[in-house]
Amino acid sequence: MDAIILGTNLVVTFSLFGNVKLVPLRVFESILVVAIFFKSLYFLRLIGEIAPLIDIIFTIIADIKYFMAIYLISQLAFVFAFYSIGKNQM
């Protein structure tokens, strides 16, 4: 996690000194923000009152991964189906 934060922070910092396209820079900035928030969750686990809540969040995320896999497969099926229907309409 620290390597991701350091790498994306360096990319964003060095982009201030050069001419960098805006779209790839925004991708690096969004990765940096998400990584910093995840690292803050790690440090919030050190506070006694907040630690059980953070543990519950990680447990829920771990339990929901199989549901999300099935959901994404069904979403992709609908995307391909509507794409093929729309392609035939033209």
Z-matrix of the N, CA and C atoms (Angstrom, degrees):
N
C 1 1.445
C 2 1.527 1 109.99
N 3 1.327 2 115.87 1 -40.18
C 4 1.459 3 118.91 2 179.65
C 5 1.518 4 111.84 3 -65.22
N 6 1.325 5 117.11 4 -35.36
C 7 1.467 6 119.89 5 179.16
C 8 1.529 7 110.75 6 -67.13
N 9 1.331 8 116.92 7 -37.95
C 10 1.467 9 120.61 8 178.06
C 11 1.528 10 110.07 9 -65.29
N 12 1.321 11 116.55 10 -44.62
C 13 1.459 12 120.39 11 179.67
C 14 1.521 13 110.62 12 -63.59
N 15 1.324 14 116.77 13 -44.40
C 16 1.457 15 120.42 14 -178.98
C 17 1.531 16 111.10 15 -65.96
N 18 1.322 17 116.91 16 -44.21
C 19 1.463 18 120.41 17 -178.43
C 20 1.518 19 112.74 18 -64.37
N 21 1.316 20 116.69 19 -47.87
C 22 1.466 21 119.11 20 -179.44
C 23 1.522 22 111.38 21 -69.06
N 24 1.322 23 117.40 22 -33.00
C 25 1.457 24 120.62 23 176.79
C 26 1.522 25 110.56 24 -65.66
N 27 1.314 26 117.71 25 -39.52
C 28 1.459 27 120.81 26 177.63
C 29 1.527 28 111.12 27 -66.04
N 30 1.331 29 117.10 28 -41.10
C 31 1.466 30 120.16 29 178.51
C 32 1.522 31 110.58 30 -61.76
N 33 1.320 32 117.03 31 -45.41
C 34 1.465 33 120.92 32 -179.33
C 35 1.528 34 110.18 33 -66.29
N 36 1.323 35 117.60 34 -39.96
C 37 1.465 36 120.61 35 -179.51
C 38 1.519 37 111.44 36 -67.19
N 39 1.333 38 117.80 37 -45.19
C 40 1.459 39 119.90 38 -179.27
C 41 1.524 40 112.21 39 -71.46
N 42 1.323 41 117.47 40 -19.45
C 43 1.460 42 119.16 41 177.19
C 44 1.523 43 111.58 42 -69.75
N 45 1.327 44 117.21 43 -19.89
C 46 1.463 45 120.31 44 177.27
C 47 1.522 46 111.77 45 -68.68
N 48 1.338 47 116.39 46 -24.90
C 49 1.460 48 120.65 47 -176.34
C 50 1.528 49 112.77 48 -96.71
N 51 1.303 50 118.26 49 -6.90
C 52 1.452 51 120.91 50 -178.01
C 53 1.512 52 112.18 51 -129.76
N 54 1.302 53 114.47 52 178.17
C 55 1.460 54 120.70 53 178.07
C 56 1.526 55 107.78 54 -96.57
N 57 1.322 56 116.31 55 99.41
C 58 1.466 57 122.61 56 -176.63
C 59 1.522 58 108.26 57 -114.80
N 60 1.335 59 115.87 58 142.56
C 61 1.468 60 119.33 59 177.01
C 62 1.525 61 109.50 60 -65.25
N 63 1.304 62 115.57 61 147.30
C 64 1.465 63 121.16 62 -172.12
C 65 1.523 64 112.95 63 -74.11
N 66 1.332 65 118.82 64 -37.25
C 67 1.465 66 120.89 65 -174.95
C 68 1.531 67 111.96 66 -66.55
N 69 1.352 68 120.37 67 -48.86
C 70 1.480 69 117.65 68 177.38
C 71 1.524 70 112.84 69 -63.86
N 72 1.329 71 116.38 70 -31.98
C 73 1.465 72 119.44 71 178.67
C 74 1.518 73 110.82 72 -65.23
N 75 1.333 74 117.96 73 -39.63
C 76 1.468 75 121.46 74 178.51
C 77 1.528 76 111.22 75 -64.49
N 78 1.327 77 117.34 76 -33.14
C 79 1.465 78 120.45 77 177.28
C 80 1.526 79 109.72 78 -64.89
N 81 1.338 80 116.47 79 -45.93
C 82 1.466 81 119.79 80 178.62
C 83 1.521 82 111.24 81 -64.44
N 84 1.319 83 117.41 82 -38.20
C 85 1.464 84 119.96 83 178.30
C 86 1.520 85 111.99 84 -65.02
N 87 1.326 86 117.46 85 -39.63
C 88 1.465 87 119.48 86 179.34
C 89 1.525 88 111.14 87 -68.25
N 90 1.339 89 117.49 88 -38.73
C 91 1.466 90 120.21 89 175.95
C 92 1.520 91 110.21 90 -62.20
N 93 1.332 92 116.56 91 -40.67
C 94 1.463 93 120.76 92 179.44
C 95 1.521 94 111.59 93 -63.21
N 96 1.328 95 117.53 94 -43.24
C 97 1.466 96 120.56 95 -178.98
C 98 1.525 97 110.92 96 -64.87
N 99 1.327 98 117.33 97 -43.86
C 100 1.471 99 120.46 98 179.72
C 101 1.527 100 110.47 99 -64.02
N 102 1.323 101 117.39 100 -41.54
C 103 1.467 102 120.74 101 -179.93
C 104 1.524 103 111.19 102 -64.69
N 105 1.317 104 117.43 103 -39.51
C 106 1.467 105 120.19 104 179.23
C 107 1.524 106 110.43 105 -66.56
N 108 1.331 107 117.88 106 -39.27
C 109 1.462 108 119.69 107 178.52
C 110 1.528 109 111.39 108 -66.81
N 111 1.338 110 117.64 109 -39.15
C 112 1.465 111 119.22 110 176.86
C 113 1.521 112 111.57 111 -65.10
N 114 1.327 113 116.87 112 -36.55
C 115 1.458 114 119.29 113 177.63
C 116 1.527 115 110.63 114 -68.33
N 117 1.325 116 117.58 115 -34.19
C 118 1.460 117 119.22 116 177.08
C 119 1.523 118 111.13 117 -66.76
N 120 1.358 119 117.60 118 -32.60
C 121 1.464 120 119.19 119 174.30
C 122 1.520 121 111.28 120 -62.24
N 123 1.331 122 116.54 121 -37.00
C 124 1.463 123 120.09 122 177.75
C 125 1.527 124 110.54 123 -62.20
N 126 1.322 125 117.55 124 -43.59
C 127 1.460 126 119.71 125 -179.46
C 128 1.524 127 112.27 126 -74.47
N 129 1.326 128 118.44 127 -26.02
C 130 1.461 129 120.01 128 176.26
C 131 1.525 130 112.12 129 -69.54
N 132 1.330 131 117.09 130 -19.14
C 133 1.464 132 120.17 131 177.35
C 134 1.525 133 112.00 132 -68.42
N 135 1.314 134 117.18 133 -14.84
C 136 1.463 135 120.69 134 179.28
C 137 1.530 136 112.27 135 -78.48
N 138 1.313 137 117.95 136 -18.11
C 139 1.463 138 122.03 137 178.61
C 140 1.527 139 107.82 138 -84.93
N 141 1.302 140 116.76 139 127.44
C 142 1.461 141 122.12 140 -173.04
C 143 1.514 142 115.15 141 -60.06
N 144 1.335 143 117.59 142 -38.68
C 145 1.460 144 120.71 143 -177.14
C 146 1.533 145 112.10 144 -76.12
N 147 1.321 146 117.48 145 -27.40
C 148 1.461 147 121.17 146 -175.26
C 149 1.527 148 111.78 147 -95.25
N 150 1.312 149 118.39 148 -21.95
C 151 1.471 150 122.28 149 -175.03
C 152 1.529 151 113.37 150 -56.33
N 153 1.344 152 120.31 151 -44.32
C 154 1.468 153 118.22 152 178.63
C 155 1.524 154 113.20 153 -63.55
N 156 1.332 155 117.28 154 -33.39
C 157 1.465 156 120.38 155 179.24
C 158 1.527 157 111.18 156 -67.84
N 159 1.310 158 116.91 157 -41.09
C 160 1.466 159 121.18 158 178.12
C 161 1.527 160 109.73 159 -66.09
N 162 1.324 161 117.18 160 -40.02
C 163 1.468 162 120.27 161 177.49
C 164 1.528 163 111.50 162 -62.90
N 165 1.335 164 116.75 163 -38.13
C 166 1.461 165 120.39 164 178.03
C 167 1.530 166 110.34 165 -64.81
N 168 1.331 167 117.12 166 -40.87
C 169 1.465 168 120.54 167 178.92
C 170 1.519 169 110.67 168 -61.17
N 171 1.336 170 117.80 169 -45.67
C 172 1.464 171 120.56 170 -179.83
C 173 1.530 172 111.41 171 -67.33
N 174 1.320 173 118.22 172 -33.76
C 175 1.464 174 121.24 173 177.04
C 176 1.528 175 110.73 174 -66.83
N 177 1.318 176 116.57 175 -42.20
C 178 1.462 177 120.25 176 179.20
C 179 1.526 178 110.50 177 -64.93
N 180 1.317 179 117.18 178 -42.76
C 181 1.464 180 120.51 179 179.01
C 182 1.523 181 110.59 180 -63.41
N 183 1.328 182 117.71 181 -39.06
C 184 1.463 183 120.85 182 178.70
C 185 1.528 184 111.31 183 -67.75
N 186 1.327 185 117.96 184 -36.03
C 187 1.457 186 121.07 185 -178.87
C 188 1.524 187 113.19 186 -77.28
N 189 1.306 188 117.65 187 -26.22
C 190 1.459 189 120.22 188 -173.95
C 191 1.529 190 112.34 189 -88.43
N 192 1.313 191 119.11 190 -3.14
C 193 1.468 192 120.74 191 -174.31
C 194 1.532 193 112.36 192 -64.20
N 195 1.324 194 119.19 193 -35.60
C 196 1.465 195 120.55 194 179.03
C 197 1.529 196 111.21 195 -70.05
N 198 1.330 197 116.05 196 -39.06
C 199 1.454 198 119.52 197 175.75
C 200 1.521 199 110.95 198 -63.07
N 201 1.319 200 117.33 199 -41.65
C 202 1.456 201 120.67 200 -179.69
C 203 1.529 202 111.34 201 -65.81
N 204 1.325 203 118.32 202 -34.63
C 205 1.463 204 120.89 203 177.26
C 206 1.527 205 110.22 204 -64.04
N 207 1.327 206 117.17 205 -46.26
C 208 1.459 207 120.95 206 178.53
C 209 1.523 208 110.49 207 -65.01
N 210 1.313 209 117.61 208 -40.08
C 211 1.463 210 122.18 209 179.29
C 212 1.528 211 110.85 210 -63.40
N 213 1.325 212 117.86 211 -43.92
C 214 1.463 213 120.41 212 179.73
C 215 1.521 214 112.14 213 -66.37
N 216 1.314 215 117.35 214 -36.49
C 217 1.467 216 120.19 215 176.94
C 218 1.525 217 110.30 216 -64.07
N 219 1.325 218 116.87 217 -43.29
C 220 1.466 219 119.23 218 179.16
C 221 1.528 220 111.08 219 -68.24
N 222 1.325 221 117.94 220 -36.31
C 223 1.458 222 120.67 221 176.34
C 224 1.524 223 111.09 222 -63.32
N 225 1.321 224 117.64 223 -42.74
C 226 1.462 225 121.24 224 177.83
C 227 1.520 226 111.14 225 -63.27
N 228 1.321 227 117.51 226 -37.05
C 229 1.462 228 120.62 227 177.61
C 230 1.526 229 110.23 228 -62.58
N 231 1.327 230 118.11 229 -43.98
C 232 1.458 231 120.81 230 177.86
C 233 1.525 232 111.85 231 -66.91
N 234 1.312 233 117.38 232 -37.40
C 235 1.466 234 120.28 233 178.49
C 236 1.516 235 110.46 234 -62.19
N 237 1.322 236 116.78 235 -47.90
C 238 1.465 237 119.84 236 -179.77
C 239 1.524 238 111.49 237 -66.09
N 240 1.329 239 116.97 238 -36.52
C 241 1.461 240 119.86 239 179.39
C 242 1.523 241 111.08 240 -66.32
N 243 1.326 242 117.59 241 -47.33
C 244 1.458 243 119.69 242 179.54
C 245 1.522 244 111.84 243 -69.16
N 246 1.317 245 117.77 244 -30.72
C 247 1.464 246 120.45 245 175.55
C 248 1.524 247 110.78 246 -64.64
N 249 1.310 248 116.64 247 -44.76
C 250 1.458 249 118.89 248 179.78
C 251 1.531 250 111.99 249 -68.90
N 252 1.326 251 117.59 250 -34.57
C 253 1.465 252 120.21 251 175.73
C 254 1.524 253 109.94 252 -66.12
N 255 1.331 254 117.13 253 -45.23
C 256 1.459 255 120.70 254 179.43
C 257 1.514 256 112.50 255 -66.32
N 258 1.299 257 117.30 256 -34.17
C 259 1.465 258 121.14 257 178.89
C 260 1.511 259 111.10 258 -66.63
N 261 1.318 260 118.31 259 -34.95
C 262 1.464 261 122.26 260 179.44
C 263 1.525 262 111.76 261 -75.79
N 264 1.325 263 118.47 262 -19.29
C 265 1.464 264 121.32 263 -179.45
C 266 1.531 265 112.47 264 -76.04
N 267 1.314 266 117.69 265 -22.12
C 268 1.468 267 120.57 266 -176.24
C 269 1.456 268 111.31 267 -80.44
